């Protein structure tokens, strides 16, 4: 059999010498044949959204690792040696799948978005819908560039449909952030404030302003960030509120609520492919697989990603105004004292903590809970229907306060922190810590973002923005002892792309 295969391979090579590899596939849709109707336009932008559902490297799984486990709040805690090596700043493979495929997946999204932006304007269709579809694609392209800049620093900027003759080069971080800014600004002009029916979950004007503000804030452009956030908090886009119950932001029966500004939609589908997060064929899994990888081991999941114990202690630094434990703690983590009565009363997917883990090595583990489904079933699979709330109004309020404080308007910033604290039952900062100066207020904001937003994927961005990334974090995350300043702020650009792209260069120290 081996000889036959070799002969067939040689024959194929010989007969292929006269083939024209540039000739289009006659069975595949072309640009000329596809972009004709409004239905094509909507299908095109839907294909951009589908990037979020791609398995290994998308928001089904890997993007959460970058935002949480690469920070000091989390770590690779299971049997995935490659993941653990990457998250401990010890990975030297510049083509490692988790980083190289993330880069490729984000560019797949940009490739699809660029086609929508380029070709939909030429379709004879309803002008309002046309503008909306182009704005959606523009927002999504900006979101992909935000992530590329945050994690890779020097991405390639491509704003038109890709051609084989293109020879792109690295952008500077400033140029890359500027592209994200431009996309969010352009998108905001034509996006609606809300959607209904089957369109619920598409990006909105509020999402564009929130991401624009986040992009400005990441660069310390405080006046610009203030203007963007003010649109949502005090301006025409002030349609959001904090939910009465903090937990409503993380359960499947309270999705797309009044606090959600930008939310990725996941769904449960029961068929032969529904529990396979790597199937990207004609009917890819519409669910998320992250719950399976974040759930505790011993039955529910793989526990590939865990939280550091110091984060639990951060929640215990302050009690509510009534002298009780911060109610956000049991919503955020599963650990031995998720129930204040202890491991004999803490339930882990239908069993007590004690019965599952006893007093062995797992008894001190902490697992992220916000993306899990333990509130309604006793196991996790690769098809979690739990939506990911990318940006909540609480995040906007805390970012608005940070921008005001950075602009020297600390006294004005108190109000927005108080809104978040009071929802959790905490004493207002106005009375608990009045008169803080700019530096002290920022330090308090760092605490507020930990207890409000842990396990939501923004911790690495926060540390990068504050200039806190470095070996000093090893005091609470030992892996940061390996952190090399000037290198590990960014991932390596895939060497396979550098080899194929003249002019593309590697990030420093890789």
Secondary structure, DSSP 8 states (H G I E B T S, - for coil): -HHHHHHHHHHHHHHGGG--TTS--TTS--HHHHTTSHHHHHHHHHHHHGGGG-TTTSTTTHHHIIIIITSTTEEE-SS-HHHHHHHTT----TT-HHHHHHHHHHHHHHHHHHHHHHHGGGS-S-HHHHHHHHHHHHHHHHHHHHHHHHHHSS-B---S---TT----B--HHHHHHHHHHHHHHHHHH--S---GGGTTS--HHHHHHHHHHHHHHTT-HHHHHHHHHHHHTSTT------SSGGGGS-GGG-S-TTEEEEE------STTTT-TT--STT---SB-HHHHHS-TTTT----EEE-HHHHHHHTTS--TTS---THHHHHEESTTSSTT-TTT-EETTEEHHHHHTTSGGGG-BEE-TT--TTT-S---S-B---EEEEEHHHHHHHHHHHHHHTT-HHHHHHHHHHHHHHTT---HHHHSTT--HHHHHHHHHHHHHHHHTTSS-HHHHHHHHT--SGGGGGT-GGGGG--TTTTTS----HHHHHHSTT----TT-
